[in-house]
Amino acid sequence: MVLTVPDLESLQSSALSDFDKWTAVAPAGRAGDFARDIARLEGQLEAIYRLGVLLQRRETSMDTAFAVWDSMVRICDTFLKRLETLMRDHPHCEASHDKMLDLRLAAVKRRELHRRPQP
């Protein structure tokens, strides 16, 4: 079975949908439950990132490797936006936000390594 960029994007959609379900049923005022859900979301982004690494390693085309990392940057942005909307009410999310930013930065660096030089 071969993993593709659309598979990474599908995993993103699934992870964010699951997060919405978890937070919808979490009891109000239970910071511990919410912190667990945030940690789970962070873990899912890390897993998607690792799959991106595996996908890129199998690629021989610079353009396709670039597409993997370009997609990962967008996926990280989507996770970060979701978390940023919650941080005003849940400042304890900051550590997870920072880890997600680190993943985004790593994806940006890898994307730039695979960018075709402009003539």
KOLNUGU-429727 format. One record per residue: residue number from 1; residue in one letter; x negated, y, z negated of N, C-alpha, C in turn. Coordinates in Angstrom, 2 decimals, decimal comma, always signed. Atoms other than C-alpha are relative to their C-alpha. Layout:
<NUM; "A"; <X; Y; Z>; <X; Y; Z>; <X; Y; Z>>
...
REM end
This chain:
<1; "M"; <-0,84; -1,17; +0,00>; <+0,00; +0,00; +0,00>; <-0,88; +1,24; +0,00>>
<2; "V"; <+0,78; -1,22; -0,14>; <-1,33; +3,40; +0,97>; <+0,77; +1,17; -0,59>>
<3; "L"; <-0,58; -1,19; +0,61>; <-0,65; +6,51; -1,07>; <-0,19; +1,17; +0,94>>
<4; "T"; <+0,07; -1,16; -0,88>; <+0,08; +9,73; +0,82>; <+0,28; +1,28; -0,78>>
<5; "V"; <-0,28; -1,29; +0,62>; <+0,38; +13,43; +0,07>; <+1,49; +0,12; -0,36>>
<6; "P"; <-1,41; -0,07; +0,40>; <+4,22; +13,22; +0,20>; <+0,31; -0,86; -1,24>>
<7; "D"; <-0,19; +0,80; +1,22>; <+3,95; +10,49; -2,47>; <-0,36; +0,82; -1,24>>
<8; "L"; <+0,38; -0,86; +1,12>; <+2,13; +12,94; -4,75>; <+1,10; +1,01; -0,29>>
<9; "E"; <-1,06; -0,99; +0,17>; <+4,85; +15,50; -4,16>; <+1,27; -0,64; -0,57>>
<10; "S"; <-1,14; +0,73; +0,55>; <+7,51; +12,90; -4,90>; <-0,20; -0,27; -1,50>>
<11; "L"; <+0,30; +0,21; +1,42>; <+5,78; +12,08; -8,19>; <+0,20; +1,29; -0,80>>
<12; "Q"; <-0,23; -1,29; +0,65>; <+5,86; +15,78; -9,03>; <+1,48; +0,21; -0,26>>
<13; "S"; <-1,44; -0,20; +0,15>; <+9,60; +15,97; -8,44>; <+0,57; -0,91; -1,08>>
<14; "S"; <-0,48; +0,96; +0,99>; <+10,21; +12,87; -10,51>; <-0,42; +0,41; -1,41>>
<15; "A"; <+0,49; -0,41; +1,33>; <+8,05; +14,11; -13,41>; <+0,77; +1,21; -0,53>>
<16; "L"; <-0,71; -1,19; +0,45>; <+9,77; +17,49; -13,52>; <+1,47; -0,30; -0,29>>
<17; "S"; <-1,38; +0,41; +0,25>; <+13,21; +15,88; -13,29>; <+0,10; -0,71; -1,35>>
<18; "D"; <+0,03; +0,69; +1,29>; <+12,33; +13,58; -16,19>; <-0,17; +1,00; -1,14>>
<19; "F"; <+0,22; -1,01; +1,03>; <+11,06; +16,57; -18,18>; <+1,28; +0,76; -0,30>>
<20; "D"; <-1,27; -0,69; +0,20>; <+14,34; +18,39; -17,64>; <+0,98; -0,86; -0,79>>
<21; "K"; <-0,89; +0,91; +0,74>; <+16,23; +15,33; -18,88>; <-0,42; -0,11; -1,46>>
<22; "W"; <+0,48; +0,12; +1,38>; <+14,03; +14,97; -21,97>; <+0,33; +1,24; -0,80>>
<23; "T"; <-0,21; -1,23; +0,75>; <+14,31; +18,60; -22,95>; <+1,49; +0,30; -0,16>>
<24; "A"; <-1,44; -0,23; +0,11>; <+18,06; +18,64; -22,32>; <+0,60; -0,76; -1,18>>
<25; "V"; <-0,56; +0,81; +1,09>; <+18,66; +15,92; -24,92>; <-0,76; +0,17; -1,31>>
<26; "A"; <+0,77; -0,23; +1,23>; <+16,04; +17,09; -27,44>; <+0,83; +0,84; -0,96>>
<27; "P"; <-0,75; -0,79; +0,98>; <+17,66; +18,33; -30,64>; <-0,57; +1,41; -0,13>>
<28; "A"; <+0,42; -1,40; +0,15>; <+17,54; +22,11; -31,03>; <-0,79; +0,16; -1,30>>
<29; "G"; <+0,78; -0,28; +1,20>; <+14,92; +23,34; -33,46>; <-0,99; -1,08; -0,37>>
<30; "R"; <+0,92; +1,10; +0,30>; <+12,85; +20,16; -33,31>; <-1,28; +0,18; +0,80>>
<31; "A"; <+1,24; -0,32; -0,71>; <+9,43; +21,47; -32,31>; <-0,82; -1,26; +0,27>>
<32; "G"; <+0,77; +1,24; -0,19>; <+7,89; +18,00; -32,74>; <+0,46; -0,76; +1,22>>
<33; "D"; <-0,53; +0,67; -1,19>; <+10,19; +16,48; -30,13>; <-0,40; +0,74; +1,26>>
<34; "F"; <+0,34; -0,79; -1,16>; <+9,54; +19,33; -27,76>; <-1,50; -0,11; +0,31>>
<35; "A"; <+1,45; +0,14; -0,18>; <+5,76; +19,10; -28,29>; <-0,32; -1,34; +0,65>>
<36; "R"; <+0,20; +1,32; -0,60>; <+5,94; +15,40; -27,43>; <+0,37; +0,03; +1,48>>
<37; "D"; <-0,43; -0,10; -1,41>; <+7,83; +16,21; -24,21>; <-1,02; +0,78; +0,82>>
<38; "I"; <+1,02; -0,78; -0,69>; <+5,22; +18,83; -23,28>; <-1,24; -0,85; +0,23>>
<39; "A"; <+1,16; +0,87; -0,14>; <+2,42; +16,34; -23,92>; <+0,24; -1,06; +1,08>>
<40; "R"; <-0,35; +0,98; -1,03>; <+4,22; +13,81; -21,74>; <-0,09; +0,64; +1,39>>
<41; "L"; <+0,09; -0,71; -1,28>; <+4,53; +16,39; -18,94>; <-1,46; +0,23; +0,39>>
<42; "E"; <+1,43; -0,19; -0,25>; <+0,83; +17,21; -19,26>; <-0,64; -1,31; +0,48>>
<43; "G"; <+0,53; +1,31; -0,39>; <+0,01; +13,48; -19,05>; <+0,41; -0,40; +1,40>>
<44; "Q"; <-0,44; +0,33; -1,35>; <+2,07; +13,11; -15,92>; <-0,77; +0,80; +1,04>>
<45; "L"; <+0,80; -0,78; -0,95>; <+0,21; +15,95; -14,22>; <-1,40; -0,59; +0,10>>
<46; "E"; <+1,32; +0,63; -0,03>; <-3,08; +14,32; -15,21>; <+0,02; -1,27; +0,84>>
<47; "A"; <-0,11; +1,24; -0,78>; <-1,90; +11,02; -13,71>; <+0,12; +0,30; +1,50>>
<48; "I"; <-0,14; -0,38; -1,40>; <-0,85; +12,70; -10,47>; <-1,35; +0,50; +0,53>>
<49; "Y"; <+1,32; -0,48; -0,40>; <-4,23; +14,43; -10,34>; <-0,94; -1,17; +0,27>>
<50; "R"; <+0,87; +1,17; -0,19>; <-6,04; +11,09; -10,76>; <+0,37; -0,74; +1,29>>
<51; "L"; <-0,41; +0,62; -1,26>; <-3,97; +9,65; -7,92>; <-0,49; +0,83; +1,19>>
<52; "G"; <+0,53; -0,87; -1,05>; <-4,98; +12,67; -5,83>; <-1,48; -0,28; +0,23>>
<53; "V"; <+1,42; +0,34; -0,12>; <-8,63; +11,84; -6,55>; <-0,16; -1,29; +0,78>>
<54; "L"; <+0,08; +1,28; -0,71>; <-8,10; +8,25; -5,41>; <+0,38; +0,14; +1,46>>
<55; "L"; <-0,45; -0,22; -1,36>; <-6,22; +9,37; -2,32>; <-1,09; +0,70; +0,82>>
<56; "Q"; <+1,03; -0,76; -0,71>; <-8,93; +11,85; -1,34>; <-1,24; -0,85; +0,26>>
<57; "R"; <+1,19; +0,83; -0,17>; <-11,72; +9,30; -1,85>; <+0,13; -0,95; +1,19>>
<58; "R"; <-0,22; +0,93; -1,11>; <-10,17; +7,03; +0,77>; <+0,06; +0,70; +1,36>>
<59; "E"; <-0,14; -0,76; -1,24>; <-9,96; +9,80; +3,34>; <-1,35; +0,23; +0,66>>
<60; "T"; <+1,20; -0,30; -0,76>; <-12,53; +10,18; +6,06>; <+0,11; +1,36; +0,70>>
<61; "S"; <-0,23; -1,28; -0,67>; <-10,98; +13,32; +7,53>; <-0,06; +1,14; -1,01>>
<62; "M"; <+0,09; -1,19; +0,86>; <-11,94; +16,65; +5,98>; <+1,36; +0,71; -0,07>>
<63; "D"; <-1,29; -0,68; -0,03>; <-8,57; +18,08; +7,07>; <+1,00; -0,69; -0,93>>
<64; "T"; <-0,92; +0,73; +0,86>; <-6,65; +15,34; +5,27>; <-0,40; +0,15; -1,47>>
<65; "A"; <+0,47; -0,21; +1,38>; <-8,81; +15,68; +2,14>; <+0,38; +1,40; -0,47>>
<66; "F"; <-0,41; -1,37; +0,32>; <-8,16; +19,42; +2,23>; <+1,50; +0,02; -0,32>>
<67; "A"; <-1,45; +0,03; +0,22>; <-4,40; +18,70; +2,48>; <+0,34; -0,61; -1,36>>
<68; "V"; <-0,23; +0,60; +1,32>; <-4,58; +16,48; -0,63>; <-0,19; +1,05; -1,08>>
<69; "W"; <+0,29; -0,98; +1,06>; <-6,17; +19,24; -2,70>; <+0,88; +1,23; +0,10>>
<70; "D"; <-0,93; -1,12; -0,14>; <-3,98; +21,95; -1,25>; <+1,34; -0,37; -0,64>>
<71; "S"; <-1,24; +0,47; +0,62>; <-0,97; +19,89; -2,30>; <-0,14; -0,05; -1,52>>
<72; "M"; <+0,21; +0,07; +1,46>; <-2,47; +19,33; -5,77>; <+0,04; +1,39; -0,62>>
<73; "V"; <-0,06; -1,37; +0,52>; <-2,90; +23,09; -6,23>; <+1,46; +0,42; -0,13>>
<74; "R"; <-1,43; -0,36; +0,05>; <+0,79; +23,59; -5,38>; <+0,73; -0,78; -1,09>>
<75; "I"; <-0,63; +0,81; +1,05>; <+1,81; +20,73; -7,69>; <-0,35; +0,59; -1,38>>
<76; "C"; <+0,40; -0,61; +1,27>; <-0,20; +22,27; -10,55>; <+0,75; +1,31; -0,22>>
<77; "D"; <-0,73; -1,26; +0,13>; <+1,41; +25,64; -9,85>; <+1,44; -0,23; -0,44>>
<78; "T"; <-1,39; +0,31; +0,36>; <+4,87; +24,08; -10,10>; <+0,11; -0,40; -1,47>>
<79; "F"; <+0,00; +0,40; +1,41>; <+4,07; +22,42; -13,44>; <-0,25; +1,22; -0,89>>
<80; "L"; <+0,32; -1,18; +0,81>; <+2,54; +25,65; -14,75>; <+1,17; +0,97; -0,08>>
<81; "K"; <-1,16; -0,90; +0,02>; <+5,56; +27,73; -13,74>; <+1,07; -0,53; -0,94>>
<82; "R"; <-1,00; +0,59; +0,89>; <+7,85; +25,31; -15,54>; <-0,39; +0,22; -1,45>>
<83; "L"; <+0,46; -0,16; +1,37>; <+5,73; +25,52; -18,66>; <-0,01; +1,46; -0,42>>
<84; "E"; <+0,06; -1,43; +0,34>; <+5,30; +29,30; -18,51>; <+1,37; +0,56; -0,38>>
<85; "T"; <-1,34; -0,48; +0,36>; <+9,06; +29,81; -18,66>; <+0,36; -0,41; -1,42>>
<86; "L"; <-0,31; +0,49; +1,35>; <+9,10; +27,88; -21,94>; <-0,93; +0,56; -1,07>>
<87; "M"; <+1,01; -0,41; +0,98>; <+6,03; +29,39; -23,59>; <+0,44; +1,16; -0,88>>
<88; "R"; <-0,46; -1,12; +0,84>; <+7,83; +32,51; -24,83>; <+0,67; -0,53; -1,27>>
<89; "D"; <-0,72; +0,57; +1,15>; <+10,00; +30,35; -27,09>; <-0,80; -1,08; -0,72>>
<90; "H"; <+0,79; +1,11; +0,56>; <+7,38; +27,65; -27,71>; <-1,49; +0,29; +0,18>>
<91; "P"; <+1,40; -0,38; -0,18>; <+3,93; +29,22; -28,14>; <-0,97; -1,16; -0,24>>
<92; "H"; <+0,88; +1,14; +0,24>; <+2,51; +25,86; -29,29>; <-0,31; -0,77; +1,29>>
<93; "C"; <+0,25; +0,64; -1,31>; <+2,55; +24,85; -25,58>; <-1,30; +0,50; +0,62>>
<94; "E"; <+1,15; -0,66; -0,60>; <-0,54; +26,96; -24,97>; <-1,13; -0,98; +0,33>>
<95; "A"; <+1,09; +0,96; -0,26>; <-3,02; +24,05; -25,24>; <+0,29; -0,83; +1,25>>
<96; "S"; <-0,37; +0,76; -1,20>; <-1,12; +22,02; -22,65>; <-0,09; +0,89; +1,24>>
<97; "H"; <+0,08; -0,95; -1,11>; <-0,88; +25,10; -20,45>; <-1,46; +0,16; +0,44>>
<98; "D"; <+1,42; -0,15; -0,32>; <-4,66; +25,54; -20,66>; <-0,54; -1,24; +0,72>>
<99; "K"; <+0,46; +1,23; -0,67>; <-5,25; +21,89; -19,71>; <+0,52; -0,08; +1,43>>
<100; "M"; <-0,56; -0,02; -1,35>; <-2,93; +22,26; -16,73>; <-0,73; +1,02; +0,87>>
<101; "L"; <+0,79; -1,00; -0,73>; <-4,82; +25,41; -15,71>; <-1,36; -0,58; +0,39>>
<102; "D"; <+1,28; +0,65; -0,31>; <-8,07; +23,41; -15,91>; <+0,14; -0,95; +1,19>>
<103; "L"; <-0,23; +0,90; -1,13>; <-6,61; +20,79; -13,55>; <+0,19; +0,80; +1,29>>
<104; "R"; <-0,20; -0,83; -1,18>; <-5,51; +23,53; -11,18>; <-1,33; +0,54; +0,52>>
<105; "L"; <+1,31; -0,52; -0,38>; <-8,98; +25,07; -11,19>; <-0,84; -1,09; +0,67>>
<106; "A"; <+0,74; +1,11; -0,60>; <-10,53; +21,67; -10,47>; <+0,53; -0,32; +1,40>>
<107; "A"; <-0,60; +0,26; -1,32>; <-8,09; +21,15; -7,58>; <-0,39; +1,10; +0,99>>
<108; "V"; <+0,41; -1,11; -0,87>; <-8,92; +24,60; -6,18>; <-1,45; -0,20; +0,46>>
<109; "K"; <+1,41; +0,22; -0,35>; <-12,65; +23,80; -6,30>; <-0,14; -1,12; +1,03>>
<110; "R"; <+0,06; +1,11; -0,96>; <-12,12; +20,48; -4,53>; <+0,58; +0,40; +1,35>>
<111; "R"; <-0,59; -0,47; -1,25>; <-9,88; +22,12; -1,95>; <-1,02; +0,82; +0,79>>
<112; "E"; <+0,97; -0,85; -0,68>; <-12,57; +24,68; -1,18>; <-1,19; -0,81; +0,55>>
<113; "L"; <+1,07; +0,87; -0,50>; <-15,18; +21,92; -0,81>; <+0,39; -0,66; +1,33>>
<114; "H"; <-0,47; +0,69; -1,20>; <-13,03; +20,38; +1,93>; <+0,57; +0,95; +1,06>>
<115; "R"; <-0,49; -1,00; -0,97>; <-12,06; +23,61; +3,69>; <-0,96; +0,04; +1,18>>
<116; "R"; <+0,82; -0,11; -1,21>; <-13,26; +23,74; +7,27>; <-0,58; +1,41; +0,10>>
<117; "P"; <+0,59; -1,33; -0,18>; <-15,72; +26,56; +7,86>; <+0,67; +0,74; +1,17>>
<118; "Q"; <-0,61; -0,81; -1,07>; <-14,24; +29,39; +9,90>; <-1,09; +0,37; +1,01>>
<119; "P"; <+1,02; -0,34; -1,02>; <-16,03; +29,96; +13,23>; <-0,27; +1,48; +0,07>>
REM end
